Amino acid sequence: MLDAARRDPEALVGGHGPITLDEVQREPGLLSAVKRAFDRNRSAGRFLLTGSANLLLMRHVSESLAGRWEELLDTPDEGWRDLLAAGDGHEEDWCALAYRGGFPTPALELARPAERAIWFDGYVRTYLERDLQDLATISSLPDFRRLMQAACLRLGQLLNQTELGRDVALPQPTVHRWLNLLETSYLLVRLPAYAVNRTKRLIKAPKLYWGDTGIALHLAGSEPQGPHLENLLLHTGSSVEWLTPDVLAAPWWRVL
């Protein structure tokens, strides 16, 4: 499929039915073909594009489909709120939710911690040995993994790259570059500082969070604490406009 995407991307995306393209960052030229196909047939929902890297943060991607995402997607169905509110009201300790994380396999299929640990180990190994190498050449994977662990131990704290580098024996420029790679591949989340003055928001240190609490807890070898609850809320309410009083009173919200 990768060879077809490189040789004749127009044929790959030129059909009339819906198509799913995974790991689209591996062939950036494919995005231009998707854009042209959509311009010829502007039917929303034809393409499902997934991958392990943020296209908007990748330097070698010239066509990120910026400005087209709203056109490519159908209008969101607001009925999901009613579905969540009509749940069975089963309460669960948020710590258990943090341990499982948000990946479908460990969250829904693996009941025992030992099974999830094996899955998380495999995920991190695959990330380091395959996905990361698609983004940049890392000469020392053990150092990179140590930085990941140190970042997980600083969940919810203000990000100080110099201090982080000192703790893991890495120069600050290397820490800066590797944190950018973690953010590009959706593992790291930097929450900008809030201030009434918009200029201060740009210069103040952001807080550091992780893309998945299950991975963060596994790498850190720690137990869920307050920052992990903040991390869950960050992903659940990244757009807080829908957190109205009636939504917060719904049974499903008590899981948090």
Backbone as a ProteinNet text record, in pm:
[ID]
protein_1_A
[PRIMARY]
MLDAARRDPEALVGGHGPITLDEVQREPGLLSAVKRAFDRNRSAGRFLLTGSANLLLMRHVSESLAGRWEELLDTPDEGWRDLLAAGDGHEEDWCALAYRGGFPTPALELARPAERAIWFDGYVRTYLERDLQDLATISSLPDFRRLMQAACLRLGQLLNQTELGRDVALPQPTVHRWLNLLETSYLLVRLPAYAVNRTKRLIKAPKLYWGDTGIALHLAGSEPQGPHLENLLLHTGSSVEWLTPDVLAAPWWRVL
[TERTIARY]
82.7	0	86.5	198.6	289.6	348.6	381.6	435.7	331.2	205.3	98.2	77.7	89.6	73.8	183.5	301.4	412.1	405.5	364	364.7	244	126	3.8	-98.7	-75.4	-167.3	-307.3	-317.9	-448.6	-537.7	-479.4	-557.4	-599.5	-513.6	-541.8	-660.6	-674.3	-780.2	-889.9	-885.6	-977.2	-1112.3	-1138.4	-1267.3	-1379	-1501.6	-1617.6	-1659.9	-1612.8	-1651.5	-1561	-1598.3	-1514.4	-1383.4	-1279.1	-1147.4	-1078.5	-1010.7	-932.3	-784.8	-708.1	-564.2	-493.9	-423.1	-351.8	-205.7	-145.1	-4.6	23	-60.9	-48.6	80.4	143.2	266.6	382	366.5	473.7	487.2	381.9	387.8	315.4	385	320.7	259.1	314.5	260.2	118.2	77.4	-57.3	-162.2	-126	-221.7	-264.4	-173.9	-210.8	-313.6	-297.3	-394.2	-530.1	-531	-656.3	-724.6	-646.3	-701.5	-763.9	-694.9	-748.2	-873.8	-872.7	-990.2	-1110.4	-1086.1	-1196.6	-1248.7	-1158.7	-1202	-1290	-1264.8	-1346.8	-1481.8	-1485	-1608.8	-1615.6	-1686.3	-1684.7	-1790.3	-1785.3	-1873.8	-1802.8	-1860.6	-1797	-1795	-1691.2	-1683	-1623.7	-1567.7	-1511.6	-1378.7	-1301.4	-1166.5	-1152.8	-1097.6	-1057.3	-906	-838.4	-692.8	-641.4	-558.8	-503.7	-352.1	-285.4	-140.4	-84.8	43.9	110.3	194.6	160.9	233	137.3	160.7	80.1	130.7	50.5	93.6	125.8	55.4	76.7	212.4	277.7	406.2	522.8	496.7	603	659.6	791.6	855.2	847.9	857.4	864.8	727.8	620.4	486.5	446	436.6	402	251.8	176.8	31.1	-28.6	-68.5	-122.1	-274.6	-337.4	-483.1	-536.4	-450.2	-496.2	-607	-712.8	-827.1	-927.1	-893.3	-983.5	-1051.8	-1005	-1057.4	-1207	-1251.8	-1395.1	-1475.5	-1413.8	-1483.4	-1487.6	-1382	-1374	-1466.6	-1503.9	-1582.8	-1729.4	-1815.4	-1956.7	-1979.3	-2092.8	-2128.3	-2143	-2076.4	-2081.1	-2224	-2249.8	-2380.8	-2386.4	-2472.4	-2482.4	-2554.3	-2607.2	-2680.6	-2595.1	-2460.7	-2374	-2389.3	-2423.1	-2442.4	-2558.2	-2667.4	-2783.1	-2749.5	-2667.3	-2629.1	-2547.3	-2455.1	-2372.9	-2456.2	-2545.4	-2627.6	-2724.7	-2759.2	-2854.6	-2785.6	-2658.1	-2584.6	-2639.7	-2577.9	-2628.8	-2590.1	-2511.3	-2477.2	-2375.5	-2307.6	-2209	-2091.5	-2063.8	-1953.8	-1824.7	-1714.6	-1585.2	-1479.8	-1386.3	-1275.9	-1193.5	-1166.5	-1093.5	-952	-897.8	-762.8	-758.3	-864.3	-869.5	-871.9	-943.8	-948.6	-811.5	-738.8	-604.6	-509.5	-518.6	-433.1	-457	-583	-615.9	-577.8	-590.2	-560.5	-670.5	-638.6	-740.7	-724	-616.5	-601.7	-703.1	-770.2	-879.7	-841.9	-726.2	-692.2	-674.4	-586.4	-573.4	-695.4	-768.3	-882.3	-1003.6	-1022.4	-1146.4	-1127.5	-1008.4	-991.6	-903.2	-812.4	-716.6	-757	-793.8	-846.1	-737	-630.1	-527.9	-413.6	-359.1	-246.6	-127.5	-99.8	15.2	-2.9	-125.3	-152	-134.1	-183.5	-167.7	-21.3	57.4	199.7	271	235.1	295.6	258.4	131.5	87.5	158.9	168.2	235.3	383.9	448.2	588.3	603	512.7	517.7	492.9	400.7	371.4	494.2	556.7	673.8	787.2	808.2	915	889.3	764	729.5	747.6	708.6	725	872	958	1099.2	1168.1	1133.7	1206.9	1152.4	1025	966.6	912.1	809.5	741.6	834.9	917.5	1007.8	1108.9	1153.5	1253.4	1197.1	1064.5	1003.9	1012.9	1026.9	1029.2	1170.5	1260.6	1397.4	1488.8	1617.2	1716.3	1764.8	1738.6	1781.1	1896.9	2011.6	2131.9	2129.6	2060.8	2061	1918.6	1861.6	1725.1	1714.4	1815.3	1804.7	1794.7	1868.7	1859.7	1721.1	1667.6	1535.2	1429.6	1440.5	1345	1357.9	1479	1498.4	1433.2	1441.3	1373.6	1222.4	1169.1	1025.9	983.9	1062.1	1029.9	1035.6	1137.7	1150.3	1033.6	990.4	876.3	749.5	732.1	613.9	614.1	732.4	742.5	714.5	713	687.3	549.9	461	325.7	259.5	203	132.8	221.8	353	445.7	480.7	530.4	579.8	702.1	708.3	816.6	939.8	1047.9	1177.6	1275.6	1307.1	1387.6	1530.7	1585.1	1722.1	1730.3	1633.9	1631.8	1607.2	1518.3	1489.9	1614.7	1686.7	1809	1915.3	1925.6	2024.5	1995.2	1867.7	1830.4	1856.3	1849.3	1871	2004.8	2090	2224.7	2221.9	2135.2	2126.7	2133.2	2197.1	2201.3	2062.3	2041.3	1909.8	1863.5	1950.4	1903.4	1850.1	1914	1866.8	1731.4	1715.4	1587	1478.7	1509.8	1413.4	1370.8	1466.7	1436	1355.2	1392.1	1323.5	1183.4	1163.9	1028.5	938.7	995.4	918.3	878.1	968.1	935.2	823.2	829.1	723.5	589	592.4	468.4	417	508.3	469	403.2	450.4	396.2	285.8	226.8	106.8	129.3	252.2	273.7	280	330.1	345.9	245.1	194	101.1	152.9	174.1	212.9	92.2	49.3	-66.4	-16.7	-47.4	2.3	-47.2	33.7	-4.2	-122.2	-209.6	-323	-292.3	-317	-304.2	-396.9	-448.3	-534.9	-457.8	-331.8	-244.6	-199.5	-235.7	-205.5	-56.5	18.9	163.7	226.2	176.3	229.7	202	92.3	62.6	172.5	234.5	336.2	469.9	502.3	635.3	639.4	524.4	523.7	541.3	600.7	626.3	495.2	482.6	362.1	370.8	257.9	257.2	271.4	330.4	359	258.1	194	102.3	134.5	66.1	96	-25.4	-0.7	-110.3	-200.5	-147.1	-225.6	-176.5	-268.8	-229.5	-180	-233.1	-186.2	-38.7	2.6	143.7	228	178.6	254.2	278.2	176.9	191.3	283.9	275.8	361.7	508.6	537.1	675	730.9	647.8	694.4	699.3	622.7	617.6	556.6	461.7	401.7	253.8	188.8	45.9	-26.3	-154.4	-229.3	-236.5	-209.7	-218.2	-294.2	-298.7	-374	-342.3	-213.9	-182.4	-240.4	-256.4	-314.3	-463.4	-530.2	-670	-679.3	-586.4	-582.2	-562.1	-474.2	-446.2	-571.4	-648.5	-773.7	-870.8	-882.6	-974.7	-929	-797.7	-744.4	-792.3	-787.8	-829.5	-980.3	-1049.3	-1194.2	-1257.8	-1199.8	-1259.5	-1169.5	-1097.9	-1008.4	-1085.3	-1213.2	-1300.7	-1409.9	-1395.7	-1479	-1615	-1643.9	-1773.1	-1890.5	-1868.5	-1979.3	-1994.8	-1904.8	-1915.3	-2017.3	-2141.1	-2250.1	-2295.6	-2370.8	-2414.2	-2490.7	-2573.9	-2649.6	-2558.9	-2450.9	-2356.6	-2278.5	-2234.3	-2157.7	-2241.2	-2372.9	-2460.6	-2496.1	-2456.8	-2490.3	-2416.3	-2474.1	-2412	-2272	-2247.8	-2117.1	-2005.5	-2034.8	-1928.9	-1871.4	-1949.7	-1901.6	-1786.5	-1759.4	-1641.6	-1515.6	-1519.4	-1404.5	-1415.3
-120.5	0	125.9	120.1	235	257.1	148.8	159.9	218.5	177	231.4	379.8	418.9	560.6	645.6	587.5	663.1	664.5	551.1	541.4	609.1	585.2	636.8	672.1	780.6	816.4	850.6	900.7	935.3	812.3	698.5	575.7	522.5	543.4	491.7	561.9	690.9	768	810.8	761.7	811.2	744.4	646.6	579.6	666.5	613.8	689.6	650.3	537.1	492.8	551.2	533.7	583.4	505.8	571	508.6	552	456.8	483.3	471.8	573.6	574.9	588.6	484.3	485.5	521.8	582.6	624.1	711.5	811.7	895.8	976.6	993.9	1072.1	1001.2	872.6	798.6	836.8	890.8	935.1	1068.7	1179.1	1310.7	1350.5	1301.5	1337	1287.9	1190.2	1135.8	1241.2	1333.4	1434	1526.6	1553.9	1637.3	1565.4	1433.4	1356.5	1355.2	1347.1	1352.3	1486.7	1593.2	1727.4	1741.6	1690.2	1699.9	1613.7	1495.4	1408.6	1472.3	1541.2	1606.8	1725.3	1795.3	1908.7	1862.5	1741.5	1688.5	1638.5	1586.6	1531.9	1571.2	1681.4	1739.6	1674.5	1543.3	1469.1	1449.2	1504.4	1495.7	1352	1317.4	1185.7	1078.5	1114.3	1012.7	958.8	1042.4	1003.3	1002.1	892.3	883	871.7	978.7	984.3	969.5	869.2	846.9	834.5	846.1	834.5	858.3	835.3	848.7	975.4	1074.8	1201.7	1313.9	1429.7	1548.1	1614.9	1610.1	1663	1811.3	1884.8	2028.6	2064.1	1966.7	1993.6	1929.2	1866.4	1798.8	1890.9	1907.3	2003.1	1960.4	1828.4	1784.7	1764.6	1799.3	1788	1924.2	1935.3	2063.8	2083.7	1974.4	1981.7	1914.3	1995.2	1940.2	1939.9	1984.1	1997.7	2099.8	2191.5	2296.6	2376.6	2401	2472.4	2383.1	2255.4	2163.9	2065.8	2059.5	1955	1971.6	2095	2115.9	2077.2	2094.4	2057.6	1905.9	1838.6	1694.5	1619.6	1683.4	1616.2	1652.9	1559.5	1590.3	1679.9	1748.3	1827.2	1734.1	1762.5	1672.3	1649.8	1527.3	1489.6	1521.3	1614.5	1653.8	1550	1444.6	1346.2	1263.6	1272.5	1192.6	1231.6	1358.7	1399.2	1323.2	1309.8	1237.5	1091.1	1032.8	892.8	873.1	965.7	954.5	974.9	1073.7	1102.2	988.4	909.5	800.5	669.6	675.4	553.8	488.9	376.6	302.3	364.7	473	541.2	466.2	368.4	290.7	379.4	385.2	467.4	386.5	454.1	388	482	426.3	504.3	560.6	690.3	750.5	694.2	642.8	585.3	464.9	384.3	269.4	315.5	423.8	479.5	530.3	592.9	642.9	528	420.1	304.4	245.7	235.4	175.2	265.4	396.7	488	488.5	540.4	557.3	472.6	394	306.3	192.3	158.1	61.2	-73	-129	-263.3	-268.6	-186.7	-194.2	-140.7	-47.1	13	-78.6	-159	-235.1	-386.5	-433.7	-577.6	-644.1	-569	-628.1	-592.6	-693.4	-669.2	-666.7	-744.5	-756	-657.9	-598.6	-504.9	-566.5	-693.6	-757.4	-761.4	-786	-788.1	-649.5	-547.9	-410.9	-370.7	-415.7	-382.5	-437.6	-560	-618.9	-536.5	-493.6	-415	-279.9	-213.4	-83.2	-97	-204.5	-227.6	-239.9	-315.5	-332.1	-202.9	-122	6.5	96.7	109.3	197.1	146.4	14.6	-41.1	-14.1	-33.1	-5.3	142.2	227.6	371.9	406.8	355.2	389.9	332.1	208.5	139	165.7	209.9	228.1	368.5	406.2	533.5	652.1	649.6	761.5	777.7	665.7	672.1	732.6	734	800.3	951.4	1001.4	1145.4	1200.7	1125.9	1175.5	1058.8	1077.8	977.7	1004.2	911.8	924.2	828.7	883.2	800.4	717	763.4	692.3	672.6	558.2	529.7	515.8	458.4	454.4	593.7	691	828.5	886.9	857.7	908.6	848.6	720.2	655.4	713.5	742.6	802.1	940	1016.1	1145.3	1127.5	1027.1	999.5	969.5	888	852.9	975.9	1059.5	1180.6	1275.6	1285.1	1370.6	1318.6	1185.9	1127.1	1152.1	1159.7	1185.9	1332	1418.2	1560.8	1601.8	1508.4	1534.8	1645.3	1743.4	1851.4	1962.5	1952.4	2054.1	2151.3	2268.7	2364.3	2306.2	2321.6	2261.8	2351.3	2297.9	2365	2273	2303.8	2214.1	2202.4	2310.8	2305.8	2212.1	2224.2	2137.3	1992.3	1971.1	1835.7	1774	1851.7	1801.6	1769.4	1850.6	1824.9	1693.4	1664.7	1543.7	1417.5	1426	1306.4	1312	1408.3	1420.6	1440	1532	1565.4	1716.4	1766.1	1911	1966.3	2091.8	2153	2152.3	2179.5	2173.8	2035	1929.8	1794.6	1770.3	1815.4	1801.8	1876	1996.5	2076	2003.7	1947.5	1879	1752.4	1676.8	1550.3	1573	1677.2	1708	1746.3	1818.3	1851.7	1726.1	1627.2	1501.8	1428	1429.2	1364.9	1433.7	1565.9	1638.7	1612.6	1605.8	1579.2	1442	1345.7	1209.1	1185.1	1290.7	1284.3	1223.6	1202.9	1146.2	1254	1369.5	1478.7	1588.8	1649.1	1761.5	1876.1	1990.5	2110.5	2202.2	2225.5	2311.5	2453.4	2546.9	2684.5	2748.9	2838.3	2911	3002.2	3019.5	3109.3	3241.5	3349.2	3483.2	3575.2	3676.9	3772.3	3840.6	3871.5	3931.7	3823.4	3837.2	3733	3719.1	3826.1	3816.7	3728.9	3741.1	3658.5	3510.9	3480.5	3340.1	3278.8	3360.2	3309.7	3287.8	3370.7	3364.9	3284.2	3260.8	3181.8	3033.5	2961.6	2819.3	2741.5	2649.2	2565.1	2453.4	2387.9	2268.3	2146.3	2042.5	1922.9	1813.6	1759.2	1647	1542.7	1428.5	1317.3	1287.4	1224	1192.6	1081.9	994.4	884.1	855.8	856.7	836.9	695	596.2	459.3	446.3	503.7	502.1	579.3	694.4	777.3	703.9	639.3	565.9	445.6	380.8	265.6	308.3	415.9	461.6	513.2	582.7	640.8	538.1	429.7	331.3	386.4	478.1	544	512.4	564.7	548.1	676.6	668	788.4	890	1013.8	1124	1239	1351.6	1465.8	1505.5	1513.3	1551.1	1456.4	1329	1234.9	1260.9	1304.3	1345.1	1469.2	1563.8	1682.1	1639.6	1539.7	1492.3	1434.5	1356.9	1302.1	1413	1512.6	1623.1	1705.5	1717.5	1791.7	1731.5	1598.3	1532.9	1525.3	1508.8	1499.6	1633.3	1739.6	1871.6	1968.4	1919.2	2008.8	2123.6	2100.8	2210.7	2218.2	2312.8	2312	2376.7	2421.5	2487.4	2394.6	2262.5	2169.5	2126.4	2171.7	2131.4	2218.4	2207.1	2281.3	2210.3	2278.8	2214	2084.5	2076.7	1953.5	1838.8	1870.7	1766	1718.3	1813.4	1776.7	1695.3	1710.4	1636.4	1497.7	1467.5	1338.1	1226.3	1105.2	994.7	960.6	969.3	927.2	1015.5	1142.5	1232.7	1193.2	1116.3	1077.8	979.7	927.9	841.2	920	1051.7	1135.7	1202.7
0	0	0	73.5	75.2	-63.6	-132.2	-267.4	-362.2	-346.4	-430.5	-402.9	-276.5	-240.4	-303.3	-321.1	-379.5	-533.1	-592.5	-738.9	-801.9	-745.1	-807.6	-699.9	-625.5	-517.2	-566.5	-689.4	-743.6	-755.3	-798.8	-811.5	-675.3	-576.5	-442.7	-379.4	-402.4	-336.1	-433.3	-555.3	-658	-663.1	-575.6	-579.6	-523.7	-527.5	-480.6	-339.5	-290.1	-156.3	-49.2	77.4	187.4	196	241.2	249.1	377.3	441.7	562.6	527.7	562.2	538.6	673.4	712.7	840	816.6	918.3	912.5	789.3	770.9	651.5	651	768.9	772	700.9	670.2	603.3	456.5	396.8	256.8	247.6	282	284.1	150.6	38.6	-91.6	-112.1	-34.8	-46.1	-8.6	78.4	124.4	11.1	-79.9	-194.5	-281.3	-295.4	-373.1	-303.8	-170.8	-95.6	-117.4	-115.1	-134.7	-273.3	-375.5	-512.2	-527.8	-465.1	-473.8	-405.9	-296	-225.5	-305.9	-373.1	-455.1	-572.2	-621.2	-730.2	-680.7	-560.1	-503.6	-356.6	-328.6	-194.8	-104.1	-95.2	-5.3	128.3	233.6	364.9	414.1	486.6	547.4	458.4	343.9	253.9	303.1	373	412.5	564.5	615.2	755.3	756.3	801.3	800.2	943	965.9	1098.8	1088.1	1200.8	1202	1339.7	1352.3	1481.5	1488.6	1408.6	1412.6	1376.5	1436.4	1410.5	1282.8	1178.7	1048.8	1055.1	1142.7	1150.1	1209.4	1276.6	1340.9	1266.8	1152.5	1079.2	972	974.2	884.3	737.9	708.8	568.9	506.5	578.3	522	466.8	335.3	274.1	264.4	261.5	251.9	374.8	474.4	598.9	600.2	488.4	479.4	578.7	620.8	711.4	644.7	719.7	667	597.5	577.6	508	602.8	728.9	817.4	840	857.3	878.8	755.2	636.5	513.9	496.7	541.4	523.9	618.9	729.6	831.7	819.4	858.3	870.3	990.9	994.5	1111.6	1231.3	1346.1	1461	1507.7	1548.2	1599.4	1747.9	1786.1	1926.1	2010.6	1949.7	2026.6	2120.5	2109	2195.9	2341.7	2367.1	2506.7	2570.1	2493.8	2546.1	2569.5	2480.5	2497.7	2624.1	2649.7	2769.9	2895.3	2891.7	3008.3	3038.9	2937	2956.2	2991.1	3029.4	3064.8	3190.7	3228.6	3343.5	3476.5	3473.8	3598.2	3682.4	3624.4	3698.5	3738.3	3865.7	3915.8	3919	3894	3892.5	3949.2	4020.3	4074.4	3957.5	3960.9	3849.7	3838.8	3949.2	3944.4	3850.7	3852.1	3761.3	3616.3	3590.2	3455	3413.2	3506.4	3475.9	3444.8	3520.2	3495.3	3356.7	3315.8	3186.9	3071	3089	2980.4	2875.9	2758.9	2656.3	2532.6	2523.3	2407.4	2417.5	2308.1	2315.2	2376.5	2337.6	2385.8	2537	2597.3	2743.8	2817.6	2756.3	2825.2	2826.2	2720.4	2705.6	2708.4	2673.8	2656.2	2760.6	2822.9	2916.3	3058.9	3135	3269.7	3374.9	3355.8	3459.2	3435	3543.2	3529.2	3456.5	3480.2	3415	3263.8	3218.7	3075	3014.7	3086.4	3035.2	3032.5	3131.6	3134	3011.4	2971.7	2851.3	2728.5	2720.8	2605.5	2601.7	2717.3	2722.7	2686.9	2733.2	2696.5	2545.1	2484.6	2340.1	2266	2317.6	2253.1	2256.6	2373.4	2386.5	2298.8	2294.2	2211.7	2063.7	2020.8	1881.5	1848.9	1943.1	1921.9	1904.6	1992.5	1987.8	1864.8	1829.1	1723.6	1584	1573.2	1439.8	1418	1495.4	1470.4	1487.8	1591.7	1616.7	1503.7	1446.9	1340.7	1212.5	1199	1083.5	1094.5	1217.4	1240.4	1247.3	1307.8	1324.4	1359	1335.3	1372	1514.3	1603	1742	1765	1802.2	1816.8	1943.2	2047.4	2175.2	2223.9	2191.4	2235.7	2387.4	2458.2	2604.8	2666.3	2612.2	2663.2	2636	2519	2484	2576.1	2604.3	2693.9	2834.8	2877.6	3010.6	3018.3	2910.3	2906.7	2914.4	2844.9	2852.7	2995.6	3065.3	3202.9	3293.6	3273.5	3355.3	3330.4	3204.8	3173.3	3240	3242.4	3307	3457.4	3517	3660.5	3693.6	3592.3	3613.8	3562.7	3555.4	3507.9	3590.3	3520.6	3588.1	3639.9	3621.3	3668.2	3555.6	3596.1	3496.9	3428.9	3299.3	3221.7	3224.6	3280.3	3281.5	3209.9	3085.6	3003.8	3054.6	3109.3	3161.5	3280.9	3371	3488.9	3450.4	3355.7	3309.3	3247.1	3166.4	3105.3	3207.4	3312.5	3416.4	3489	3511	3583.8	3502.9	3370.5	3287.1	3213.5	3249.5	3193.3	3042.3	2997.5	2856	2839.3	2733.3	2710.9	2679	2714.7	2696.6	2551.3	2451.9	2312	2273.5	2324.9	2296	2360.1	2485	2553.4	2476.4	2431.6	2355.5	2228.9	2155.6	2029.5	2054.5	2156.4	2181.8	2237.9	2316.3	2362.9	2245.9	2149.5	2028.8	1952.7	1947.3	1880.9	1954.5	2087.4	2166.2	2143	2130.4	2105.7	1964.1	1867.7	1729.9	1716.3	1795.6	1787.6	1889.7	1941.3	2025.4	2163.9	2205.8	2338.6	2446	2412.5	2508.1	2478.8	2586	2572.8	2658.6	2595.4	2670.6	2682.2	2805.6	2829.4	2851.6	2761.4	2776.4	2905	2957.9	3078.9	3049.3	3148.5	3130.8	3200.4	3131.6	3187.8	3109.8	3175.6	3106.7	2994.5	3022.2	2921.5	2823.9	2698	2600.8	2574.2	2589.8	2570.7	2677.7	2800.1	2909	2885.6	2817.3	2788	2702.3	2615.9	2525.4	2594.4	2693.9	2753.8	2883	2945.3	3067.9	3035.6	3130.8	3110.5	3106.4	3011.9	3006.9	3109.5	3134.3	3216.7	3127.1	3183.3	3105.5	3140	3037.1	3053.3	2947.1	2956.7	2867.2	2781.8	2668.2	2578.9	2631.1	2716.7	2771	2912	3007.8	3147.2	3172.9	3100.6	3118.8	3084.6	2970.6	2930.3	3031.7	3076.3	3171.1	3301.9	3355.4	3481.2	3462.9	3348.4	3321.8	3314.9	3243.4	3229.9	3362.6	3437.8	3563.9	3676.5	3663.2	3770.5	3897.5	3881.4	3997.5	4006.8	4110.2	4129.8	4091.1	4055.8	4016.9	4130.1	4095.3	4190.3	4125.1	4194	4144.5	4001.8	3963.2	3824.9	3720.5	3756.8	3660.4	3642.5	3749.2	3735.3	3647	3666.5	3580.3	3434.5	3414.2	3279.1	3214.1	3291.6	3240.2	3202.4	3288.4	3262.1	3142.6	3125.3	3011.7	2880.4	2870.6	2746.5	2735.3	2848.2	2843.2	2810.4	2863.5	2846.1	2774.4	2671.3	2597.8	2535	2506	2466.5	2571.8	2664.7	2785.1	2763.1	2639.9	2620.7	2645.8	2628.8	2646.1	2790.9	2883.1	3022.5	3095.4	3054.5	3115.6	3243.1	3332	3455.8	3434.2	3328.7	3307.3	3266.1	3190	3152.1	3273.9	3358.1	3476.7	3575.2	3570.6	3661.1	3608.4	3486	3427	3498.7	3504.3	3577.3	3529.3	3396.6	3345.7	3398	3430.4	3473.4	3608.4	3686.7	3819.1	3811.8	3692.2	3678.4	3708.8	3687.9	3717.7	3853.2
[MASK]
++++++++++++++++++++++++++++++++++++++++++++++++++++++++++++++++++++++++++++++++++++++++++++++++++++++++++++++++++++++++++++++++++++++++++++++++++++++++++++++++++++++++++++++++++++++++++++++++++++++++++++++++++++++++++++++++++++++++++++++++++++++++++++++++

